[in-house]
Amino acid sequence: MAGWTARDWYSPVAGQLHFFQGPGRLLWVLGKQILVDVEAWGGENPVPHVHYDTMAPRITTPGTYVVQSYAPYQTKTWQWSRLAWGTPLRVEGGDRLLYRDSRTGEWRRVQEVIPEVSLDDIRERFFALYKDGEGPDARQRYDRDGDGIPDQWIFNDFGPYALRYFVDRNRNRVLDAGEALMGEMIHTTAEDEARVARNQPFALQHSHGCIHIRPTDRDRMVRAGAFRRGTLLIVHKVRETIPEFLQRS
């Protein structure tokens, strides 16, 4: 069947998400009315002759997609993202860091899934993200016993939640056989989550192809209902600009 076209955009009866990667804006639009407008950064072209250890960046893929889920995300590709954000942690015997397996409820060693990261590495990363004396009890929020290790996993590169979406080839807004979730998604980062917790100003950075937004702006989109399953997401080409006919609410 034919794909989504521009005539499906800016519907007066259903809101859509529009990512304009040139201007760096993510809009929640109903008809010609902009309901929410936030800063968002997509991917960028790789730098020539630069070696990328995990994945080379790329421009966020333009197209029309359907939102499938908004949930914690984990992947084996990025070592700090092999555990979902919020996974409970505890230290046993003074030198073993355990996590609670969400499927079985059992406590297992973190090094079973991230063998290259030591307890000292985790303590150093936690300190780097949540420095003492910065923000309203930012460290105490995640480290109630003060041992320098957070009580939950807060290092996932995709933040607490990621918005997943797919190409809806038959236009029924359901993820069917033969359709697959995009590897690109909308998410925050562990660094930006920490900066917000510490009340620190920061600038958004380009991604490897995903769409980066601020944690506070993510929350605004959620409250507005923009991240519900079945929502249309249009990723515009870099050269596209925000249409002048769109009006601010």
C-alpha angles and dihedrals in degrees: 000000000000117000128243114291136197089267089069091057126089092026114184091217104045131038122237135198115232122191113196101189095184094058090032097234135135112202132193103207135185112190105314094333121104106218098175128014120185138166114261134173126204133189129303137212115274118257110251116254093008117130115223114202098207111010136348115236122250138184112273107264112255117226146097117283142173123233113243106174147353108205145115112299133207133179138175091226095078115045096216090050098058088096123054118246110266096028106152116250134194136173117233126193091000095279109047120085113204132190128199113245107230092210100051104017089231123136112240135176115269089221089066088072100023105031094164093061119079130200089255090052090055093047091051093047092049091051091047092052099039108032119192116261096020123110130357102312090313095162094043090055090069102022107052096164094046097231094133093251119101119241091231138027108272100160102085109133091222096055125231095315138017128200110228124197141173145202105265101211097178094037097233093122091236126114100241134180108289092032122096139192115259117248086226118079144162113263149135126238134243090244093053092045088055093047091054091048089052094044090240121153115235144168123238116246133214116265133218088259105310126103115259121205134169119265092239091050091048088056091050090053092049092050090050091054093244096132099056121131112267095030115140116241120194117194107198126209118263093253094052118104131204108274115251092225092069111103130210117240 
